[in-house]
Amino acid sequence: MQLTQDDLLDIIAEASYKLHTEIKNAYKDNCLNGYLASIGMSELIPSKDDTGFDSYPDGKILLFGDSNIKEKEILGCIKSLGIPADRIELHLGYDVAKKFDFNKLKYAPSYRLILFGPVPHSGVSKGDYSSILTQVENGEGYPKVIRLTDGHSMKITKTSLKNALIEELKIGYIN
């Protein structure tokens, strides 16, 4: 069956609507970056590195949030990727991020990457932002932020941690 021009326009309209809905849902579920990467559109994610500031590729990697895996397993996962354990700072637990002053990470070249699992919205340095995470993702001068997800919600697992670090190693952002 040959498609008519009208059929093609209907398909495009329906596909656009579905894509629009899936992108909005991924954003709402805090997994937009992962969703866009899964459909080959990660280049659409805006880069916040327009300040001219950059940190050291061998800088510290911070991990915040409630973890489903033990500290020892996290360090083992990191070591298995060839990343020295002394490069990681673990701030595990749901409420730990509440007390952390994220402002100390601004324009600090020794901090390269911040990985987030589940954390509360409020914290000591969130300022006018709606959440700690939004502050760090959208504020100027912070290290790159990655939300660790299981595909649906924020979650620190071996797979989410390893996948995020492998991607950053692959693109050369960390070494």
C-alpha positions, -999 to +999 in steps of 0.1 A: +000+000+000+014+033-010+011+062+015-004+094+004+010+128+013-020+132+038-012+098+054+024+109+058+014+142+074-009+123+098+020+099+108+044+128+114+018+146+135+011+115+156+048+107+160+055+143+171+028+141+197+041+108+211+077+121+212+066+153+229+047+133+255+077+109+261+101+138+265+079+156+290+074+124+310+112+117+310+118+153+322+092+149+350+108+115+360+142+132+361+156+109+334+156+132+304+193+129+296+191+091+296+159+091+275+174+115+249+206+093+248+185+062+243+168+077+212+201+090+198+193+127+206+217+135+235+232+164+215+199+182+222+208+185+259+221+221+263+256+225+276+259+247+306+296+252+301+294+286+285+313+304+312+347+295+299+354+278+333+365+242+331+377+217+358+405+192+357+397+159+338+413+140+366+394+160+393+372+147+421+340+128+414+313+134+440+284+110+446+253+121+465+221+103+475+205+073+489+223+043+477+211+007+470+246-005+471+272-005+498+302+018+499+326-011+493+307-021+461+308+015+449+345+017+453+350-016+436+329-005+407+350+026+403+383+008+406+371-017+380+369+012+355+405+022+363+395+053+383+415+056+416+393+054+447+408+086+461+391+105+433+356+098+446+339+115+475+309+096+488+281+116+504+257+087+508+223+088+525+191+106+516+196+136+540+233+141+536+229+165+507+207+188+529+237+198+550+263+200+522+272+235+510+273+231+473+285+267+469+320+254+478+320+235+445+316+267+424+346+275+402+366+248+420+386+231+392+395+202+414+359+189+413+350+174+379+317+155+382+288+153+405+266+121+404+232+123+420+209+096+433+178+103+453+183+135+474+158+159+491+147+191+474+158+215+502+193+222+514+215+248+531+226+264+498+197+260+474+190+297+473+161+307+450+162+274+431+134+249+435+158+222+446+194+214+454+197+195+422+183+223+401+207+247+417+237+226+408+225+217+374+216+253+364+238+274+385+269+289+370+304+275+377+294+241+390+309+208+379+290+187+354+260+169+370+246+135+361+214+121+375+217+084+381+186+065+372+173+030+367+155+043+335+125+054+355+135+071+387+167+084+404+185+055+418+221+046+426+228+011+414+260-006+401+245-004+366+236+033+368+269+042+383+290+022+359+270+034+328+274+070+338+312+067+344+318+046+313+300+073+292+321+101+307+353+080+302+343+072+266+337+109+257+369+119+275+352+141+301+369+122+329+401+102+328 
